[in-house]
Amino acid sequence: MKKIINQPAAVPEETIEGFIRAYADDFEKVEGVKGIRVRTPKDKVALVIGGGSGHEPMFAMFVGENLADASANGNIFASPDPNTIVQTVRSVERGKGVLLIYGNYAGDNLNFDMAAEILEDFEIESRTVRVWDDVASAPKERITDRRGIAGDVFVLKIAGAATAAGLSLEEAYRVAVKARDNTFSLGVALSGGTIPGEEHPAFTLPDGEIEFGMGVHGEPGVKRMKLIPADQTTDFLLEKLLEDSGIHRGDSVCTLVNGLGSTTLSELCIINRRLAPLLESRGIGIHDMEIGSYITCQEMAGASITLLRLDEELQKYYDMPCWSPYYQKRAKKAK
């Protein structure tokens, strides 16, 4: 597959180097490992996120003001190793503990758990929140087996605000878990993403077919069918999300239409155009809507919809302004 790269194995490291060159006033590389951190960590509970490279801007570029303090990054679609996680945490932890947030995948679970054990030896207390928002990847009775996909955005946003507000480690953990447990996503894939250095996409779909529920690495979905118009696609995704989540009339939600890599902004806007009146017709309040390609799979074609069900506490942290080069939120204007 054609890409503008040097050596395939160097892509994660060179991505970080290029990012730091552009934003060196605010960020710096964690010495010796593939980590990015804020230049001046604050005296608070640290928030460290991480996962495989290849999903940019998640995870490395969700570090910033009222967001994560640092990101530990692995190779393409591979978890960061325990040493990378430990060194990244130690670069920003200031004696108040660390909240670790990442997508629920076997490699990440293993390596972050190992890192947490090592952090105990350095007398650094940690709490872990695994994001499992992908409703297609397991039934509700096995929710802890579900994958983390675009819902990471909302969980990290709220966790960053909670730690920035000065909450204790236990309280920040509680808020992040509440955000996680009220976040639900479902996506549709049109074609596979690519891995640098490989000759073929990570997976393929027959011409004219789409697959609902496919994961961001090409994990199997729940339904394959012929390509249908955007409105019907949106209808299907929202129906399944509401059925699984129990979100109903009178609830208030934030939404995210996330592109998977090669999906155009026009396509995402067309989905959002349909999503808004569908929610309104069901009496579900829309607090905020996001559109963007935040969790990608290289050139994978497709999109996902994420719903975050709000209560007063979650809304307070969601509304806190934040900034990173690829994700910002201004203070909401009074209506």
N, C-alpha and C positions, 0 to 999 in steps of 0.2 A: 504494500500500500504506500502511496506517495505521501511523504511528509517533509516539512522543512525542519530537519533535525541534523545532528552530527551523528554520534553513535547512539543506538537505541538505549543502551544501558545508562547513558549519561543524561537522559531526558529529565528525570526527577531533580537531580542536582542542578542542572543548568537552568531549569525552570525557576528554582529558588534563587539562583544567582541573578537571573534577569529581573525577577520581582524586586529583590533587594536593591539593585542598581536604580530602579525607578523610584522607590519609596524609602530610601535610606534615612530620611529625616525621622521616620516614625517606627521603622522596623530594623531588626538585624538578625543575622543567621545565628542559630545556636551552634557554638563551637564544636566541631568534630562530628556532627550528625546532621541528618536532613530535618532540621527544625527551624521554624520561624518564630520570633518572639517580638513583643513590643519593646521598643528601645528603653523605656522607663517603666518597669513594673510598679504597680501601686501597692500600698500597704493594705491588703485585703485578702480574702480567700482567692487563690489562683484558679482560673478556669483554663484547662488544657484539653484540646480536642485533637483528633487525628484519625488517620486512615490511609488507605492506599492513594498514591498519586494517580492521575488520569481522570479525576472527577472535577477538575478545576472549574470555578474558583474554590469549591469545597475540597479539602479542608484548609489548606494552607492560607488561603486568602480571606478567611473569616476571622482573622486576628485583627483587633483594633479597639477603638474607643467603645467601652461598654459592650464589647463582644469578648472573644477569647483573648487570653493573655499570650498564648503560644499554641503552636500546632506541631505535632510530631508526625512526620510523613514517611510513608513506605515507598517501595518501588511501585511500578504501574500495577494497579489492582491488587496490591499486596500490603498486608499490615506492616506498620513500623515495628521494628524489633524492640524488645524490652529495654535495651540500653538507650536507644533513641528516645523512648518515652521517658525514661528516668532522667536523662540529661536535660531534656526539654523542660520537664517539671522543675528540676533543681535550678534552672536558669531564671525562673520567675516566681517560685514559691517564697513567701516572706514570713513564714512562721505561723500562718493561720490555716494551713492545710490546702488541699487541692481537690477540685471537682473535675473528674475525668468524664468526658462525653464523647461517644463514638457510635457508629452504626453497628448493629447486632450481626456480626459475622464471626465464624469460628476462629479464624486467625487473629482478628482483633481482640476477641474475648480472651483467648489464651495469652496473648502477649501483654495486654493491658493488665490482666490479673497477675501475671508474673512480675510486671513492673510495680504494681501496688505492693507486692510482698517485699520487693527490694527497697521501696520507699520507706517501709517500716523500719528497715535497718538504719536509714538516715533520719529516723524519728520524724517523718513527714506523714501526717494523717491524710488519708484520701477517701473519697466516696466516688462510686461509679454509677453512671446512668447510661444504659445501652438503649439506643433509639430503635424501636421496632414498629414503625408506622405503616409498613406495606401490608395492607389487608389481604392481598392475594397470596401471600407466601405461606400462610398457615391459618387454620381456623381459630376462632376466638378462644376455644378451650386450650389451645397451644400458643397463646399470644407471645410467649417468651421465645418462640422459634421464628417469629416474624423478622423480616429484614428491615434494616434502616435505609430509607431512600430520601426523598426530598423533605420529609418531615424534620430532618436534621436542622434545617434552616430555622424553623420556629423554636425548637427546643434550645438550640444554641443562642438564639436571640434573647429568649427569656432568661436563660441561665446567666448570660453575660450581664444582663441588667440586674439580676438578683445579687450577683457577687459585687457588682459596682456599687450597689446600694448599701453595701456593708453588712449584709446578712452573714451569720455564722455559717460554718461548713454544713452543719446539720440542716439549717433552715434553707440554705441555697439548694442543697440536695433535695429537700422536700418540694420546693417550688419547681425544680427541674423535672422531678418525677411526675408531678401533676401535669406539667406541660406535655411531657412524653405520653402520658396516659390519656390525653385529650387530643392527640394528633393522629390523623388518619390519611393515608395516601393510596392512590392507585394510578397506574400508568398504562400507556399503550405504546408499543414499539412498531416501527415501520421497517427498520433495517438495523443491522448490527454495527457496533462500534469497532474500532481498530486498535490494535496494540502495536506500538512502535517496533519496527523490525520484522513484523509478521507479514506474510504475503497475502493473507486473506482476513476478512473480518472475523471478530470473535464468534459470531453466529450469523446465520443467514435466514431469511424468510423468502418464500416463493414470491414471485412478482404478483402484485395485486392483493397480497394478504397482509394482515396486521395481527398482532398478538397482544391481548390484554393481560396485564399483570406481570409481564416479563421484568426481571430484575436488571439493575444497571450494569451487571457484568454478563448478561445473557442468560441468567437463570430462567427456567421455564415459567411460563405464565399459566393462566387458567382458562383462556378461551382464544382460539384462533378463528378468524373469519375473513371474509373478503373486505377490502377497503370500503369504508362507508363515509358519508359526508361528516364534516366537523361537528355539526349540531347533534347528529345521532351518536357520534363518539362521546361527546360531552354528556349527553343524556345517560349513556350506559355507565360511564365512570361515576357520575354523581349518584345514580340510583344505587350502585353497589356500595359506595361510601356511606350514604345515609343509612342503608340497611345494616351495615356492619357497626357503624359508630353509635347508632341510636340518637344522633342529632335530629332534633325535631322542631316543630313550630314553637316559637318563643325563645329558642336558643340564639346566641350571637356567635358568629364565627369570623375568623380571618381565613383568607384563601390564598393559595399559591398555585399558579400555573407555571410549571417548571419545564424548560426545554432540556432535552437529553444530549445536545451537542450540535447536531446539524439542522435542528428545527428552526425555522425562521421566526423572527419576532412577529411577523404578520400572522403566522399560524397560531402562535400563543395568544395573540390578541383576539383572534376569531373564536378560540375556545372560551376565553374570558367573557366575550360578548354574550355567549349563550349561557355561561355559568351564572352570571348575575341575576337575570330574570328568573331562572329556574329556582334559585334559592329564595328570591323574593316571593315567588308564587306559592311557596310552601310555608311562608311566614317565618323564615329564618333570617335573622338580622345579619347584615354584613358590616362588620366593624372596619375591615380593611381588606384590600385586595393587592396582591403582588403578582407581577409577571416578570419572568426572567429565566435565564439558563444558569442556575446556581449549582446544581449537582448533575454533572454530565458524564458521558462515557465516550470520550474522544468524539468521533463523528457519528455516534448513534443517532438515528432519526426516531423521534417520538416525543411524547410529553406526558406529564403526570399532573394530577390535581391533588392538592393537600388541603385538608380542612383542620383548623384548630378551633376547638370549642372553648370559649372564653368564660371565665367568671370574673368578678371584680378584681381579684388579686392578680390573675394572669394578665388581664387587660392593663393593669398599672405597669407591669414590667414590659409588656409588649410595646407600650406607647413610649417608653423611655428612648430618647434619641440615641443613635449609635452611628459609628462610622468605620468603614474599612474601604480600601480602594474599589472594591467590587460589590459592596453591600452597605447601603446607608439608609437611615430612617430619620426624618425630621420630626420635631414635636408636632403632634396633631393639632390642627386648628380647631377652635371651638365652633360647633355647628350652631 
